[in-house]
Amino acid sequence: MSNSANQNQTNERKIYLKDLHQWVPVSKTDYDNYYRDINAYRRRQQEHGRCVCPANKRYLCDMDCWTCRFHKAGDELSLDYTVTDDDGNEKSWLDDLADDAPSAQAILEDRELLDTLICKLNELDPDGRRICELLLQEKSEREIAAIMGISRQSTINYKKKKAFDALRELLRDYI
């Protein structure tokens, strides 16, 4: 056998198409591209004990482990999994998770502060209230100056500081 014939045999690869139940010849590049993600995924699953595909059946892998007959639970554990400490006390992993939900008291306090803030905004002078409204719309000081017809950004900065100081004074019991 010549070297070129030998080289052609080594470059000829086949991909198994499960839907068609047949092998399809492809180039080495196509073969590598097709199996690159599949092999990486399968190796990750095998590292965690979730894939136990036998070596002679690896061509069947289509990265759908949930329907694969070689799928195992591996190292996945439930949050209800219990651990026993040195004193013999059992606790689940769920016990260690922090509860990030705000308390009812915190929600009521925030609501009261918001209602008070809205009322106190109405007590500001018209320019101060308008500046606060535009800041809530995420406008910059330069944009606010253009909207209000004021030529200097520093004037807006001064009025904003004055409005914030007034709000701070009106809300001093809440801060």
C-alpha positions in Angstrom: 0.0 0.0 0.0 1.4 3.4 -0.9 1.8 6.3 1.5 -0.9 8.4 -0.1 -3.5 5.6 0.1 -2.5 5.0 3.7 -2.9 8.8 4.4 -6.3 8.9 2.7 -7.5 6.1 5.0 -6.4 7.9 8.1 -8.0 11.2 7.0 -11.4 9.6 6.2 -13.6 9.8 9.3 -17.2 8.8 9.9 -20.0 10.4 11.9 -22.8 8.3 13.2 -26.2 10.0 12.7 -28.6 8.5 15.2 -31.8 9.7 13.4 -30.8 8.0 10.2 -29.1 5.0 11.9 -26.1 5.2 9.6 -22.5 6.3 9.3 -21.6 9.3 7.1 -18.1 9.8 5.8 -16.7 13.3 6.5 -13.3 15.1 6.4 -11.0 15.2 9.4 -11.9 18.9 9.9 -15.6 18.3 9.9 -15.2 15.3 12.2 -13.1 17.4 14.7 -15.6 20.3 14.6 -18.6 17.9 15.1 -17.2 16.1 18.1 -15.2 18.9 19.8 -18.2 20.2 21.9 -19.6 16.7 22.3 -16.4 15.3 23.7 -15.8 18.3 26.0 -19.3 18.1 27.4 -19.0 14.3 27.8 -15.7 14.7 29.6 -17.2 17.2 32.0 -20.1 14.9 32.7 -17.7 12.0 33.3 -15.6 14.0 35.7 -18.7 14.5 37.9 -19.8 10.9 37.5 -22.9 11.7 35.5 -21.9 10.0 32.2 -20.8 6.4 32.2 -20.8 5.8 28.4 -18.7 2.8 27.5 -15.7 3.5 25.3 -17.2 1.5 22.4 -20.5 3.5 22.5 -19.2 7.1 22.7 -20.2 7.8 19.2 -23.8 7.7 20.3 -23.3 10.8 22.6 -25.5 13.7 21.5 -25.1 15.7 24.7 -28.6 14.9 25.8 -27.8 13.2 29.1 -31.3 13.1 30.4 -32.5 10.7 27.7 -29.2 8.7 27.6 -29.3 5.2 29.1 -25.8 5.8 30.5 -26.7 8.8 32.6 -26.2 8.6 36.3 -26.8 11.1 39.2 -23.1 11.6 39.8 -22.1 14.1 42.4 -25.3 16.2 42.3 -26.8 16.5 45.7 -30.0 18.0 46.9 -30.2 21.0 49.2 -32.0 18.6 51.6 -28.8 16.5 51.8 -27.9 16.3 55.5 -24.5 16.5 57.1 -23.6 15.3 60.5 -21.1 17.4 62.5 -18.6 16.1 65.1 -21.2 16.5 67.9 -23.7 14.3 66.0 -26.0 17.1 65.0 -27.6 16.9 61.6 -28.3 19.8 59.4 -29.2 20.2 55.7 -27.4 22.4 53.2 -30.6 24.4 52.9 -30.1 25.6 56.5 -26.9 27.4 55.5 -28.5 29.4 52.7 -29.1 33.1 53.6 -32.6 34.4 53.3 -32.3 37.6 51.1 -36.0 38.4 51.2 -36.7 41.7 53.0 -38.7 41.6 56.2 -42.2 42.9 56.4 -41.0 45.6 58.7 -38.4 46.8 56.3 -40.9 46.9 53.5 -43.3 49.0 55.6 -40.5 51.4 56.7 -39.5 51.9 53.0 -43.1 52.5 52.0 -43.5 55.1 54.8 -40.3 56.8 53.8 -41.4 56.9 50.1 -44.8 58.4 51.0 -43.2 61.0 53.2 -40.6 61.8 50.5 -43.4 62.4 47.9 -45.2 64.7 50.3 -42.0 66.6 51.1 -41.2 67.0 47.4 -44.4 69.0 47.1 -43.2 71.4 49.8 -40.1 72.4 47.8 -40.0 75.5 45.7 -41.1 74.9 42.1 -37.5 74.9 40.7 -36.3 72.4 43.3 -39.2 70.1 42.7 -38.7 70.3 38.9 -34.9 69.5 39.2 -35.7 66.5 41.4 -38.3 65.3 38.8 -35.7 65.6 36.0 -33.0 63.8 38.1 -35.5 60.9 38.6 -35.7 60.8 34.8 -31.9 60.3 34.8 -31.2 63.7 33.2 -27.8 65.3 33.6 -27.3 68.7 35.0 -26.5 70.1 31.6 -29.7 68.6 30.2 -31.7 70.0 33.1 -30.2 73.4 32.5 -31.3 73.2 28.8 -34.8 72.1 29.7 -35.3 74.8 32.3 -33.8 77.5 30.1 -31.0 78.3 32.5 -27.7 79.1 30.8 -25.3 77.8 33.5 -24.9 74.3 34.8 -23.5 75.6 38.0 -26.8 77.3 38.7 -28.5 74.0 38.4 -25.9 72.4 40.7 -26.5 75.1 43.3 -30.3 74.7 43.1 -30.0 70.9 43.3 -27.8 71.2 46.4 -30.3 73.6 47.9 -33.2 71.3 47.2 -31.4 68.3 48.6 -30.5 70.2 51.8 -34.2 71.2 52.2 -35.3 67.5 51.7 -32.6 66.3 54.1 -33.9 68.8 56.7 -37.6 67.8 56.1 -36.7 64.1 56.4 -34.2 64.3 59.3 -36.5 62.1 61.4 -36.3 59.3 58.9 -32.6 59.4 58.0 
